Amino acid sequence: MEGLILARLRDSGQVNFYDKGALDVHEGDYVIVEHDRGMDYGRIVSPKDAHPDKNYKEAPKKIVRKAAEADLKQIQENRCRAKDAFSACLKKIREHKLDMKLVKVEYSFDRTKIVFYFTAEGRVDFRNLVKDLAKIFKARIELRQIGVRDEARLFGGFGPCGRELCCAKFLKDFEPVTIKMAKEEGLPLNPPKISGLCGRLMCCLSFEYENYKLLSKGLPREGEHVNTQQGKGKVMGINVFKRTASVLLDEGGLIEVSYQEKENGK
């Protein structure tokens, strides 16, 4: 599928594929898009042509236009209305004594739908809450329970690397992250060192994992005993990107062995 780009729905929605047609858009541009039963807005995550994987079956929705001055004004007005909706919902949550934490509220561009994001320990029966909110706002109401990773994406921020959070910047979906991925990168298995702002394992481990596996191919493991031109020794450390190993020789001395040369047949 050609002409597809990634854009985040509203400020906090999912990243989806959209058909840009002949539009010239740039990263960060606001656009008006087709969505559900009405019009909504999004923001371009990547203006370059995106290629869905083979399992992607959905028909991409279209970008109707780049947001004009009037559109941007309406988006800002919607954000102001969302603050009032947040206060009203918070009041109703207390009235119904619901065990839930309201995180954020968003209006669709055309104001036909309001999305209320919340966290909770378990399932919450919010049917009466939805009825009350629908009476107040005369719009479709969606209450969406999210996890801690979603909450971090909603609020954004910067990771230990100093860059904007991957989940807030460009990730389309959350992929499973395991401690094995951290081991593959040779990272210290210290939770604060390998956890993101959400307290879970950093998302970047998942999309770096395949590259590390590829780059690690043919390299020895740390602690492994190897033969070198200078004699036998024990691998003390690996530099995946340089494809080198630090080897402590049995007879003493620390040397650096290049596995790039070995691959080239030298």
N, C-alpha and C positions, 0 to 999 in steps of 0.2 A: 504494500500500500504506500503510494507516494504522496507527498505533500502533507504528511502528518507531523504535528509538533506536540510537545508536552506543555500543558498549562494546568495550573492549580485552580480548582473551582473556588470562587470567592476568596476569602483570606485564609481560610482554615480547612477547606475541603480537600478531597483527594486529588492527586495529580492524574490526569487522564489524557488520552490521545484525542486530538481534535484535527479536523480537516481545515487547513488555513486557506485553501483555494489559491487565488492569485494575490492574497494580501501580503504586504511586506511588513513583517512584525519583528520586534527585537526583544531580547530578554528584559523582563520587567514591565513590558507594555501591558496595560489593562485592555481587555477585549470583552465584547458582548457575545455570549455563546448560547446555543440551543441547550436546553436542559429540562428533563422531565416534561411537565405540561406547560412550560413557560420559558421566559428569558432569564438568563442569569449572567453573572460576570465572572471573569477569571483573570489570571495573570500569567504571562508567558514565563515558563521555567527555562525552556531551551528553544531558541528559534530555529535551530538546525533540524533537518529532517530526521524524525525518529522512526525507528523500525521495531514494531511489536514482535514479540517472539511468536513461534509457530502455534502456540496454544491460545493466542489472542483471537477471539471469535466475534467480539462486539463490533457493530457498525459504528464507526467514530461519528460523533456529533460535529456540527459545523460551527466555525467561528463566523458570526454574522457580520461583525465590523470591529474596527478598532474603536475603543472608547473615546467619544468626543467630550468636549468640555462639559456639556450638559449631563452626559453619562457619569463623568467623574464626580460632578456635584451631587447627583442622586446617590452614588455609592457612599459618599461622605455622609449624606443625610441618613442613609440606612444605618451607618455605623452609630450615629447619634441615637436613632430610634432603638437600636439594639441595646444600648445602655439602659434605656427606660424599661425595655422588655426584660432585661436581666433583673432589675429591681422588683418588677411585678412578679416574675417567676419565683424569685427568692422568697417573697412574701407568701406566695401560695404553697411553696414547699414546706414552710414553717407551719402554715395552717393545717396542712394534711399530715404533718409530723412524719415526713418521709426521710429515710436514712440515705441521703444522697447529697453530693457536693456539686453545685452548679459551677461549671468552668467557663463557658463562653456562650454567647448568643449571636446568631447571624441571620440577617434578612437576605432572601433572594433579591436579585436586582429589581424584579417587577413587584416585589412586596407581596406576592401571593403565598409565600411560604416562609416560616421562621424555624430555624434549627436551634435547638437547645442542647448543648453538649454537657454531659455530666459524668462523674465517676461515682462508683458505689462498690461496696464489698461484695454484694450479691445481687440477686434479681430484685427489681423494684416494681411494685404495682402502681404505675403512674397514670392509669386510665382516667381517674377523676381529675387529676392535674391537667391532663390534655384537654378535657372538656372545658375546664375553667379558662384555660389560656385561649382556646378557640373562641369562647364567648367574648373575651376581652379584646382580642386583636382581629377577629373576623378574618382569619387567614388559616391556611393549612399549618398544622403544628407537627413538628418532628422532634421527638426526644431521642437523642442518640447517646447511648452509654459507651464510654471510651476507656482505654487503659492508660497506664502511666506513660507509655511511649507516645500515645496520641496526645496526651496532655503536654508533653515536652514539645511536640511538633506545633501545637496550637500557640504556645507562648514564645517559641523560638529561643535563640540564644547562641552562644558560642561554645564549641567543644574544647577539650584539652589541647587540640592542635591549633587553636586560635582562629579556626574558620567557622563560618555559620553552620549550624547543625544540619547534617545531611537530610534528616527527616523533614526539616522545615524548608530546605533549599530545593531538593530535586527528587527525593525518593518517591516512587509511585506507590509502592506497597512495603510493608514491613516483612522482611525475610527472617526465617529462624536463624538465631545466632547461638553458637555453642562454644563451650570452653575449649574444644578441640581446635577451633579456628585460632584462638589466642596462642595455643601451644605451637601451632604450625608457623606462626609468625615469630616465635621465640620470645613472646612478651612475658613479663613477670606475672604469675597468676595471683596477683594482688587485686581484689575487687575494686578498690578506689582507682587503681591505675588503668583498668580496662573497662570501666563502666562510664556511661554517658550521664547527662544531667538527669535522666529519668531513673537512674539507679540500676538499669539493666545493662547487659553487655553492649558495647558500642556497635552501632549498625554497620560501621565501616568494615568491621571484621568479616562480615558476610560477603561483601562484594570484592574484598581484597583476597579472600581465601583462595579462589581458583588461580589467581595470578601467582600467589605464593607457592601453590602446589606445582605450577608449571615451572617457575624459576628454581624451585628446590630440586627438581628432577636431576638425578645424577650426583647430588651432593651428599656427603656423609652426614650422619646425625651427631649432635653434640654428645660426647662421651664415648663415641665409637673409636676403636683402634684401627689405624690405617698404616699403610706402607707408603713412604715417601722416598725421594731420591737421597735424602739425608739420613734415612733410617726409619724405624718404626716409631709410632707415637700415638698420643691420644688427642682427639679433637676437643678443643676447649671452647670454640666458638665458631659461628658461621656468619658470613656476610652474604646474604642471598643475592643482593643486587650486584655486587662485585664478583659473585661466584667464587669466593675464597673461603678457606678454612684456616683457623689458627690452630696449629698442632704443637703440643708439648712433646718433644722427643724423649724417648726412654733414656737416652744418654745425656739428657739435659739440653736446654735451649728451646725457645719458642720460635717457630717459623710460620710463614704464611704460604699456603699451598693454593695455587690457582687451578681451578677446575675448568676454566675457559680454555686454557691451553690443551688440557687433556682431551676436550671435546673436538678441538681442531686437529687432533692427531699429532701434535708436536711432542 
